[in-house]
């Protein structure tokens, strides 16, 4: 289901925490609190910079070109996501679970994410 950034923000502000199969291809969630949200098989091309993503889950999603600069990824789970051209400069990643994510068909390990930060 394709959503505009405004439609997506409305769902978030209404308290939605679990999303599956949504597409939001343009916009910013900079400084948003998305703590505890779960995203499964989603397609995002968004600015998540300085966003609170503590305890969030990204599973089998397309996050190509997303910006996670200075985002708080503490205790988040990242499983099977496409991260081509995603940016993680200065992201906080304490206790981050990072498995089976890939960048241009290369499976990434947590040490690879450290290089991206």
Order of alpha helices (4+ residues) and beta strands (2+ residues): alpha-beta-beta-beta-beta-beta-beta-beta-beta-beta-alpha
